[in-house]
């Protein structure tokens, strides 16, 4: 958030997953222990190159919008590593989430929030994606949300639209 800023990317004020990956092409990723996530924009970037562990060589999209198999592609990506996702979070469905599987067919799909998907599951026949939000443990299920993962299309609050995962140079 603090370091991947430029004239088109403003962290929590319109940040974009793709710009973050552009930054990671030339800056090795630090651990959260070395650069803790504070949940707020900092005035300065505190990146320390000597603590960087690995670079992102490229990234891939698990989304295959409008095609059969979107859910399968997303689940396959999540089976190997966490994925970045973008959702429409500036609405009452998302903001007021407290527990359960968010299934809201009329939730907006205009993406305005980038977060991290960490897993998936099925409960009572409903497929869902597990997403770690950046709003702290007081929101949702200890900081996480389970969102219905639709077979194809934009998904609940747009969660199927932009599912990105890195290829790391370890």
C-alpha positions in Angstrom: 0.0 0.0 0.0 2.7 2.5 1.0 5.2 1.8 -1.8 3.3 0.9 -5.0 2.1 4.4 -5.7 2.3 6.4 -8.8 0.2 8.9 -10.8 -2.4 6.1 -11.4 -2.3 4.2 -8.1 -3.2 5.6 -4.8 -3.4 2.7 -2.4 -6.7 2.8 -0.5 -7.8 5.7 -2.6 -8.2 3.8 -5.9 -5.4 1.3 -5.7 -5.1 -1.2 -8.5 -3.8 -4.8 -8.3 -2.0 -4.5 -11.6 0.1 -1.5 -10.4 1.0 -3.3 -7.3 2.4 -6.2 -9.4 4.3 -3.7 -11.6 6.0 -2.5 -8.4 6.8 -6.1 -7.4 8.6 -6.8 -10.7 11.4 -4.7 -9.5 11.1 -4.9 -5.7 11.4 -8.1 -3.7 8.5 -8.9 -1.3 9.2 -8.4 2.4 7.5 -10.5 5.1 4.7 -9.0 7.1 7.0 -9.4 10.2 9.5 -7.0 8.5 6.9 -4.6 7.1 3.7 -5.0 9.1 0.3 -4.2 7.5 -1.2 -1.4 9.6 -4.5 -1.1 7.7 -3.9 2.6 7.0 -1.9 4.5 4.4 1.5 5.6 5.7 3.0 8.9 4.5 6.2 7.2 3.4 7.4 3.9 2.0 9.6 2.0 4.5 10.8 -0.7 2.0 14.1 -2.3 2.9 15.7 -4.0 -0.1 17.9 -6.1 2.2 14.9 -7.8 3.7 13.2 -8.7 0.4 12.8 -12.4 -0.1 11.5 -12.9 -3.7 10.3 -11.1 -6.8 7.2 -11.6 -8.8 8.2 -12.6 -12.4 4.6 -12.4 -13.8 1.1 -12.8 -12.7 -1.9 -14.7 -14.0 -5.7 -14.4 -14.0 -7.8 -17.2 -12.7 -10.9 -15.5 -14.0 -12.5 -16.7 -17.2 -15.4 -14.4 -17.2 -18.6 -15.6 -19.0 -17.2 -19.0 -19.6 -18.0 -22.3 -18.0 -15.5 -23.2 -15.4 -14.9 -19.9 -13.7 -15.4 -21.4 -10.3 -13.1 -24.4 -11.2 -10.3 -22.1 -12.4 -10.5 -19.9 -9.3 -10.6 -22.9 -7.0 -7.6 -24.5 -8.8 -5.6 -21.3 -8.3 -6.5 -21.1 -4.6 -5.5 -24.7 -4.1 -1.9 -23.7 -4.7 -1.6 -20.2 -3.2 -3.6 -17.1 -2.0 -4.9 -14.9 -4.8 -5.5 -11.2 -5.0 -9.2 -10.4 -5.7 -11.1 -7.2 -6.3 -14.6 -6.7 -5.1 -17.3 -4.1 -4.8 -17.0 -3.3 -1.1 -18.6 0.2 -1.0 -22.1 -1.1 -0.5 -24.3 -2.3 2.4 -24.0 -6.0 1.5 -20.3 -6.1 1.9 -19.8 -3.4 4.6 -22.4 -4.9 6.9 -21.3 -8.5 6.6 -20.9 -10.3 9.9 -21.1 -14.0 9.3 -22.2 -16.8 7.0 -21.9 -17.0 3.2 -22.6 -13.7 1.5 -25.0 -14.5 -1.3 -26.4 -11.3 -2.8 -27.3 -11.5 -6.5 -28.1 -7.8 -6.6 -24.8 -6.7 -4.9 -23.0 -4.2 -7.1 -20.1 -5.4 -9.2 -18.1 -2.2 -9.8 -14.8 -3.2 -8.1 -13.4 -0.7 -5.6 -11.5 -2.8 -3.1 -8.5 -5.2 -3.5 -8.1 -7.9 -0.9 -6.8 -11.5 -0.7 -8.6 -14.8 -1.2 -7.1 -17.5 0.9 -9.3 -20.6 0.3 -12.6 -22.0 -0.7 -15.2 -24.5 0.4 -18.8 -25.8 0.1 -21.5 -25.5 2.8 -25.0 -26.9 2.2 -24.4 -27.1 -1.5 -23.2 -23.5 -1.8 -19.6 -22.9 -3.1 -17.8 -20.1 -1.4 -14.5 -18.3 -1.5 -12.8 -17.3 1.7 -11.4 -13.7 1.6 -9.2 -11.9 4.1 -10.3 -8.3 4.3 -8.1 -5.5 5.3 -10.5 -3.9 7.8 -9.3 -5.7 10.9 -10.6 -8.6 13.0 -13.6 -6.7 14.3 -15.2 -7.0 10.9 -16.9 -10.1 9.5 -15.7 -13.4 10.7 -12.5 -12.3 12.5 -11.6 -10.2 9.5 -12.7 -12.7 6.8 -15.7 -13.0 4.6 -17.1 -16.1 2.9 -18.6 -15.0 -0.5 -20.7 -17.2 -2.8 -18.5 -18.4 -5.6 -20.7 -18.6 -8.7 -20.1 -21.1 -11.5 -19.4 -18.3 -13.9 -20.1 -14.6 -14.4 -19.1 -11.6 -12.3 -19.8 -13.3 -9.0 -21.1 -12.0 -5.7 -20.1 -8.3 -5.4 -17.9 -8.9 -8.4 -15.5 -11.4 -6.7 -15.1 -13.5 -9.9 -13.9 -10.6 -12.0 -10.3 -10.1 -11.0 -8.7 -13.1 -9.4 -4.9 -12.7 -9.8 -2.0 -14.8 -8.6 1.7 -14.4 -8.9 4.5 -16.5 -10.3 7.3 -16.0 -7.8 11.0 -16.1 -8.3 12.0 -18.0 -5.1 
